[in-house]
């Protein structure tokens, strides 16, 4: 069967909550060990966070978006990432 690659997975979640001119964007990293860390301070765009993860060996596998426009706006973007386990 050859050499099999073992993967570990992580999740980056971008949450936008706003109403009118008042809004808040946050980023949370869910690590492969089950940890949860607010990484908002590391950048203000998803691209900044994905590039940072890419430098650590993470590859984007898929992305999903949920939008709820009832009473203001809430957007949740989920970025699923993987990297080989050394």
N, C-alpha and C positions, 0 to 999 in steps of 0.2 A: 504494500500500500504506500510505500515511500514515506518521506518525512511529512508528518502532519503539522500544521501550524496551529498553535493554541492562541486564542485571542482573549483580551480583556476589553470590557465595554464601559463607556461613560456616557453621561448625558449633560448637555449644556442647555439650560432653559433661560430664555429671554422673556421677561414679562413687562408689558407696557400697560399702565393703568392711567387713564386720564379722562378729564372732562373739560372741554373748552381749552383754555390756555394752561390749566393745571394738569401736569402729568408727571409720572415717575417711571423710569426704566430701571429694571434690575436684572442681574445675571446671577444664576446659581449653578454651581458645578456639582454633579452627583458622581462621585468617584466609583471605581470598580470595587472598592472595599465597603461600599455602602455609606460612605461619608457624604455630607452635604456642606458646601461652603459658599458663602456669598462672595462672589468675585467681581462685583460691580465696580469696585475701585480700580480694577486693572484695565478698564477701557469703557468707552461709551457706545461702541458698535459691536454687532455680532461678528463682523469681519475681524476686528481687533482680537476678540476672544478666540475665534477659530484659528487665526494665524498663530496665536500664542500656543494653543493646543497642538497645532501642527508642528511647531518647533520641538515639542515634547514627544513627537512620534505618533500623535493621534491622527486618524484619517476619518473624514466625514463619511458616514454610511447612508444616512437619510435625514430629512428634515420634515417637520410637520408644523402646521399653523392652525390655531383656534382663534376665531375672532367673535367677540360678543359685543354688539353695539347697542344693547339695551341700557339706558341710563348711563350715558358716557361710553367709553370705549375700553375694552380690555382685549389685549392680544397676548397670546402665549405662543412662542416659537420654541420648538424642541429640536435640538440638534443631537443626533445619535452618532457616537464616535467609537472607533475601535483601534486597537494597536496590538501587535504581536507580543506575546509574553516571552521575555528573554529566557 
